[in-house]
Amino acid sequence: MLKSLLILMLLAAGPGVRAQSAPAAAAAALPEDLKAKIDAAVNQILSATKVPSASIAIVKDGHIAYLQAYGQARLSPAMEATPQMQYSIGSISKQFTAAAVLLLAQEGKLTLDDPVAKYLPELTRAREVTIRMLLSHTSGYQDYWPEDYVMTSMMVPTTAQHILDVWGKRPLDFDPGTRWQYSNTNYVIAGRIVEQVSGVPLIDLLEKRIFLPLGMENVYDTDASRLPATDPTGYERHALGPPRPSPQEGAGWMFAAGELAMPAHDLALWDISLIDRSLLSPASYAQMFTPVLLKNGDSTGYGLGVFLKKNDGHAMIEHSGEVSGFVSENVVFPGDRAAIVVLTNEMATQAASMIADRVAPMILGIAASAPTKEEAQALAIFNGLADGHIDRKLFTNYCNSYFNQQTIEDFATSLKPLGPPLSFKQTKEEGRGGMIFRVFAVDFPDRELKVTTYEMPDGKLEQYLVIP
């Protein structure tokens, strides 16, 4: 088993040393100023979201160009995050299960259009559901874990067969192939089909056919046991309370759908294989990266285990992942030979995707649009009000009367705790009452505010309101 291989590697490395395959020189590939910008962006988002830690890997020109970790992998006793640590990657695991299916299809042992009934005839409408529908979330099987917390029933061990017996035998949520709906159940079924066809446990097949050939030496099976104490602790928050260690799913619940953990470095090696198309056949990659169509011809925007999107015209293969205590984000830009891996250790948060969104333009060379004059002024006023002061010469007499001492105090006490906005963008402009009406979207990690202004012909503001 993969877990046993990892333990042997750690023992061979000696006490306190983690076996790793990341070359020390890899971190020298990006220019220092770009590293500094990435570091600043990650630290700002971690500070704003209060997520304990993040580990990132950047692929540029088809090679790992930067590895870095930030924050605390464990809060008490304190332990700093390092790039060698393994984080749970959650549903990013699904693309590995999809690859296992494609490897078997290449060998003629199954086809994507085989009905599920060929392997698991007892499941609901198994003659109508195909393997392709499982991998593309178009089957109709109900998701066994849509929640963003661990229910008490999931804290005890289970088996894939139990999941199939309960959720795989319920009525479908929709007719096969007619809708797209994310469902972990699909991948538990696909994982069991892989095991039936191959005759070996899924994790063993992944190790032999994917991880070892790609040099992914530090992959860990969290479905078999909890991450070691040398790796990050996963956290959760209750409302706006402090981070607390999250409960662990019982063994068996994450099978095939979210069981893998690894350092960002190892996930980046997988991304490079997607860019180079080095592991599967050309036909398999074509299947994986082609959006599956519904029966009415509409595109799902989803291939086999991956979302297929565009970022400012750049083709993007994307998937996030969440399990108890961890959220991950993985973005591959195959045409640019680039990728971004972000792993974090707090569940039900947006920090991982926010970091990827912020870093992507830096890696792709997309110039960030400069704020307009109106955006710059509205943001300066916003920041001033958060600090309890305004520049009264910017406003009309009516607006200055509105901003009495109590109003300014209310603005300051409610805005200051939010910290600096992550973005401040104008979204609307129209004429009304002889003035120009504008709306600005103000984004924070956990909320979005709106600012509305009315500008007089002489440029002074008749209104400046902040609205939830």
C-alpha positions in Angstrom: 0.0 0.0 0.0 1.0 3.6 -0.6 1.0 4.5 3.0 3.5 1.7 3.8 5.8 3.0 1.1 5.7 6.5 2.6 6.5 5.2 6.0 9.5 3.3 4.7 10.7 6.4 2.9 10.5 8.5 6.0 12.3 5.9 8.1 15.1 5.7 5.5 15.4 9.5 5.7 16.2 9.4 9.4 14.6 11.1 12.4 13.2 14.5 11.8 13.8 14.4 8.0 11.1 14.1 5.5 11.8 12.2 2.3 11.2 14.6 -0.6 11.8 14.8 -4.3 11.6 18.6 -4.7 14.9 19.9 -6.0 16.2 22.8 -4.0 17.1 24.7 -7.2 13.5 24.6 -8.3 12.6 27.7 -6.3 15.2 29.8 -8.1 13.4 29.8 -11.5 11.1 32.8 -11.0 12.5 36.4 -10.9 12.9 37.7 -7.4 10.4 40.5 -7.9 7.7 38.1 -9.1 8.3 35.9 -6.0 7.9 38.9 -3.8 4.6 39.8 -5.5 3.3 36.3 -5.1 4.4 36.2 -1.4 2.7 39.5 -0.8 -0.5 38.4 -2.4 -0.6 35.1 -0.4 0.2 36.8 2.9 -2.4 39.4 2.3 -5.1 36.8 1.6 -4.1 34.6 4.6 -4.2 37.7 6.8 -7.6 38.8 5.5 -9.2 35.3 5.7 -7.3 34.2 8.8 -6.7 30.8 7.3 -3.8 29.3 9.2 -1.5 28.3 6.3 -1.0 27.8 2.6 1.5 25.8 0.5 1.9 26.7 -3.2 3.7 25.4 -6.3 4.0 27.4 -9.5 4.7 25.7 -12.8 6.1 27.9 -15.6 7.4 26.9 -19.0 6.6 23.3 -18.1 8.8 23.1 -15.0 8.3 23.7 -11.2 9.4 27.3 -10.8 8.5 28.1 -7.2 7.6 26.3 -4.1 6.7 28.2 -0.9 4.7 27.7 2.3 3.2 30.4 4.5 1.7 30.6 8.0 1.1 27.9 10.6 0.6 24.3 9.8 -0.4 23.8 13.4 -1.5 26.5 15.8 -0.9 24.8 19.2 1.8 23.8 19.7 2.9 26.1 16.9 4.5 24.6 13.8 5.4 26.6 10.7 4.2 25.3 7.3 6.9 24.0 4.9 6.7 23.1 1.2 7.4 19.5 2.0 4.3 19.0 4.1 1.4 16.9 2.8 -2.1 18.6 2.6 -5.3 16.8 1.8 -6.3 17.7 -1.7 -9.9 16.6 -1.5 -11.8 16.4 -4.7 -8.7 17.0 -6.9 -8.3 13.3 -6.2 -11.1 12.7 -8.7 -9.0 13.4 -11.7 -6.6 10.6 -10.6 -9.6 8.2 -10.4 -10.6 9.4 -13.9 -7.1 8.7 -15.1 -7.2 5.2 -13.7 -10.4 4.5 -15.7 -8.8 5.9 -18.8 -5.7 3.7 -18.4 -8.0 0.7 -18.2 -9.9 1.9 -21.3 -6.6 2.2 -23.2 -6.0 -1.5 -22.5 -9.4 -2.5 -23.7 -10.6 -3.6 -20.3 -13.6 -1.3 -20.3 -15.1 1.6 -22.3 -16.4 4.9 -21.2 -19.8 4.0 -22.6 -20.1 0.8 -20.7 -23.2 0.8 -18.6 -22.7 0.7 -14.8 -24.9 -2.5 -14.9 -22.0 -4.4 -16.5 -20.1 -4.1 -13.2 -22.7 -3.1 -10.5 -26.1 -4.2 -11.7 -27.8 -3.7 -8.3 -27.5 0.1 -8.5 -30.4 2.4 -9.5 -31.0 2.5 -13.3 -27.6 1.0 -13.8 -28.4 0.0 -17.4 -28.9 3.7 -18.3 -25.9 5.2 -16.6 -22.5 5.0 -18.3 -19.0 5.3 -16.9 -18.7 8.5 -18.8 -21.7 9.9 -16.9 -20.1 9.0 -13.6 -16.9 10.8 -14.4 -18.7 13.9 -15.8 -21.3 14.2 -13.0 -24.2 13.7 -15.4 -25.5 10.3 -13.9 -28.1 11.5 -11.5 -26.8 9.6 -8.5 -27.3 11.6 -5.3 -24.3 13.1 -3.6 -23.5 11.4 -0.3 -21.6 14.5 1.1 -22.7 17.9 -0.2 -22.3 19.5 3.3 -19.3 21.6 4.3 -18.9 19.9 7.7 -18.4 16.4 8.9 -21.7 14.8 10.1 -21.5 12.5 13.1 -22.4 9.5 10.8 -19.2 10.2 8.8 -16.9 10.1 11.9 -17.1 6.3 12.0 -15.5 3.9 9.5 -17.5 2.8 6.5 -17.0 1.0 3.2 -17.5 1.9 -0.4 -20.1 -0.8 -0.6 -22.1 0.9 2.2 -22.1 4.2 0.3 -23.3 2.3 -2.8 -26.0 0.5 -0.8 -27.4 3.7 0.6 -26.9 6.4 -2.1 -26.3 4.2 -5.2 -29.7 2.6 -4.7 -31.8 5.7 -4.1 -33.9 7.2 -6.9 -31.8 9.3 -9.3 -32.0 13.1 -8.8 -32.6 13.4 -12.6 -32.7 11.3 -15.7 -29.2 10.1 -16.8 -27.4 12.6 -19.1 -30.0 15.4 -18.8 -28.3 17.6 -16.1 -24.9 18.3 -14.5 -24.8 17.9 -10.7 -21.7 17.4 -8.7 -21.8 14.1 -6.8 -19.1 12.3 -4.8 -21.1 9.1 -5.2 -20.2 9.0 -8.9 -16.6 8.6 -8.1 -17.1 5.9 -5.4 -18.9 3.9 -8.1 -16.1 4.6 -10.6 -13.5 3.6 -8.0 -15.3 0.3 -7.4 -15.4 -0.4 -11.1 -11.7 0.2 -11.4 -11.1 -2.3 -8.6 -13.4 -4.9 -10.2 -11.7 -4.6 -13.6 -8.1 -4.3 -12.5 -8.3 -6.8 -9.6 -6.3 -4.6 -7.3 -7.2 -1.8 -4.8 -7.6 1.6 -6.4 -4.8 3.1 -4.3 -2.4 0.4 -5.4 -3.2 1.0 -9.1 -2.7 4.7 -8.7 0.6 4.2 -7.0 2.0 1.8 -9.7 0.5 3.4 -12.8 0.6 7.2 -11.9 2.4 8.2 -8.8 5.7 6.3 -9.2 6.0 6.9 -13.0 5.6 10.6 -12.4 8.0 10.8 -9.4 5.1 11.6 -7.0 6.9 10.1 -4.0 5.0 11.7 -1.1 1.4 10.9 -1.8 -0.6 9.8 1.3 -3.9 7.9 1.6 -5.9 9.7 4.2 -8.8 7.3 3.7 -6.6 4.7 5.5 -5.3 6.8 8.3 -4.9 10.4 9.5 -2.0 12.5 8.3 1.1 12.2 10.5 1.7 14.8 13.2 4.5 16.2 11.1 2.0 17.4 8.6 -0.6 20.2 8.9 -3.6 20.0 11.2 -6.9 20.7 9.5 -9.1 23.4 11.0 -12.7 24.7 10.9 -14.5 27.7 12.3 -17.9 28.0 13.9 -19.4 31.3 12.7 -16.8 33.9 13.3 -15.1 32.0 16.1 -11.4 30.9 16.4 -10.0 28.1 14.3 -10.5 24.7 15.9 -9.1 21.3 14.9 -11.6 19.7 12.6 -12.9 16.2 13.1 -11.6 13.4 10.9 -13.7 11.5 8.5 -13.9 7.8 9.3 -11.9 5.5 7.1 -13.7 4.6 3.9 -15.7 7.8 3.4 -13.2 9.4 1.0 -12.5 6.4 -1.2 -11.9 7.4 -4.9 -13.6 10.8 -4.4 -11.2 12.7 -2.0 -8.7 10.5 -0.3 -5.4 11.8 -1.4 -2.9 14.1 0.3 0.4 15.3 -1.0 2.8 18.2 -1.0 2.1 21.0 -3.6 5.3 19.8 -5.4 3.8 16.4 -6.1 0.5 17.8 -7.4 2.6 20.1 -9.6 4.3 17.0 -11.1 0.9 15.7 -12.1 0.0 19.1 -13.6 3.2 18.9 -15.7 2.1 15.5 -17.0 -1.2 17.1 -18.0 0.6 19.9 -19.9 3.0 17.4 -21.6 0.3 14.7 -22.0 3.0 12.3 -21.0 1.1 9.6 -19.1 -2.1 8.8 -21.0 -2.7 8.3 -24.7 -3.6 11.2 -26.9 -7.1 9.8 -27.2 -7.5 9.6 -23.5 -6.4 13.2 -22.9 -8.9 14.2 -25.7 -11.7 12.5 -23.7 -10.6 14.0 -20.4 -10.3 17.5 -21.7 -13.5 17.6 -23.9 -16.6 19.1 -22.2 -19.2 16.4 -21.9 -22.5 17.3 -23.6 -26.0 16.7 -22.1 -28.6 14.9 -24.1 -30.0 18.2 -25.3 -26.6 19.2 -26.7 -25.7 21.7 -24.0 -22.2 21.7 -22.7 -21.5 20.9 -19.1 -18.2 22.7 -19.1 -16.8 19.6 -17.4 -14.7 16.9 -18.8 -13.7 13.7 -16.9 -12.7 14.9 -13.4 -11.9 18.4 -14.4 -13.6 21.7 -15.1 -12.7 23.3 -18.5 -12.7 27.1 -18.4 -11.0 30.2 -19.8 -9.1 33.0 -17.9 -8.8 36.1 -20.0 -8.7 34.0 -23.1 -6.3 31.4 -21.7 -7.6 27.8 -21.7 -7.8 26.5 -18.1 -8.1 23.1 -16.5 -9.4 23.6 -13.0 -10.6 21.8 -9.9 -10.9 22.6 -6.2 -11.1 20.2 -3.3 -12.4 20.2 0.2 -12.4 17.6 3.0 -12.5 18.1 6.7 -10.0 20.8 7.6 -8.6 21.4 4.1 -9.4 23.3 0.9 -7.2 23.1 -2.2 -7.2 24.7 -5.7 -5.4 23.4 -8.8 -5.3 25.4 -12.0 -3.5 24.3 -15.2 -3.0 26.5 -18.3 -1.9 23.9 -20.9 -1.4 26.4 -23.7 0.9 28.5 -21.5 2.6 25.5 -20.0 1.8 26.9 -16.5 0.0 25.8 -13.4 -0.8 27.0 -9.9 -1.3 24.7 -6.9 -2.7 26.1 -3.7 -3.2 24.0 -0.6 -4.7 25.4 2.7 -5.6 23.9 6.1 -9.1 25.3 6.9 -12.3 24.0 5.5 -15.2 26.0 4.1 -13.0 28.9 3.1 -12.2 30.7 -0.2 -8.5 31.4 0.5 -7.1 28.8 -1.9 -9.2 30.0 -4.9 -8.5 33.6 -4.0 -4.8 33.0 -4.1 -4.9 31.2 -7.4 -7.0 34.0 -8.9 -4.5 36.6 -7.7 -1.4 34.8 -8.8 -2.7 33.7 -12.2 -2.3 37.1 -13.9 1.2 37.3 -12.6 2.2 34.0 -14.1 0.4 34.5 -17.4 1.6 38.1 -17.8 -1.9 39.5 -17.8 -1.6 43.2 -16.9 -4.0 44.2 -14.1 -6.2 47.0 -15.2 -5.3 50.3 -13.5 -8.1 51.7 -11.3 -10.1 54.5 -13.0 -10.1 58.0 -11.5 -13.6 57.4 -10.1 -12.5 54.0 -8.5 -9.4 55.5 -7.0 -11.4 58.4 -5.5 -14.2 56.2 -4.1 -11.6 53.8 -2.6 -9.7 56.6 -1.0 -12.9 57.9 0.6 -13.8 54.4 1.7 -10.4 53.9 3.4 -10.7 57.4 5.0 -14.1 56.6 6.4 -12.8 53.3 7.8 -10.2 55.4 9.7 -12.8 57.9 10.9 -12.2 60.9 8.7 -13.3 62.4 5.4 -12.0 65.1 3.0 -15.1 67.5 3.1 -14.1 69.5 0.1 -15.0 66.4 -2.1 -18.7 66.6 -1.0 -21.6 69.0 -1.5 -23.2 70.8 1.4 -26.0 68.2 1.7 -23.6 65.3 1.7 -21.4 67.0 4.3 -24.5 67.5 6.5 -25.2 63.8 6.1 -21.7 62.9 7.4 -22.2 64.2 10.9 -20.0 62.9 13.8 -22.4 60.0 14.6 -22.4 58.9 10.9 -18.6 59.0 10.6 -18.3 57.0 13.8 -20.7 54.4 12.5 -18.8 54.1 9.3 -15.5 53.7 11.1 -16.7 51.2 13.7 -18.3 49.0 11.1 -15.7 49.2 8.3 -12.4 49.3 10.2 -12.7 45.6 11.4 -13.1 44.4 7.8 -9.5 45.4 6.9 -8.5 46.6 3.5 -10.7 45.5 0.6 -9.4 42.8 -1.8 -10.9 44.6 -4.8 -12.9 47.8 -5.5 -14.5 47.9 -8.9 -17.1 50.1 -10.6 -20.0 48.0 -11.8 -22.6 50.6 -13.0 -22.9 54.1 -14.3 -25.9 56.0 -15.4 -27.4 59.5 -15.4 -30.1 60.5 -13.0 -31.4 63.8 -11.6 -28.8 65.8 -13.4 -26.0 63.8 -11.7 -24.0 60.6 -12.5 -25.0 57.6 -10.5 -22.3 55.0 -9.9 -22.2 51.6 -8.1 -18.9 50.0 -6.9 -18.4 46.4 -5.7 -16.2 46.1 -2.7 -14.9 42.6 -2.1 -13.8 41.2 1.2 -12.9 37.6 2.0 -16.2 36.8 3.7 -18.6 39.4 2.1 -19.3 41.9 -0.6 -20.3 45.5 0.0 -21.6 48.1 -2.5 -20.8 51.7 -2.6 -23.2 54.1 -4.4 -22.3 57.6 -5.3 -24.0 60.6 -7.0 -21.6 63.0 -8.7 -22.6 66.6 -9.5 -21.5 68.3 -12.8 -18.8 70.1 -10.8 -17.4 66.8 -9.6 -18.5 67.0 -6.0 -20.3 64.0 -4.5 -23.9 64.5 -3.4 -24.0 60.9 -2.0 -21.6 58.3 -0.7 -23.3 55.3 0.8 -22.0 51.8 1.8 -24.6 49.1 1.5 -24.4 45.4 2.6 
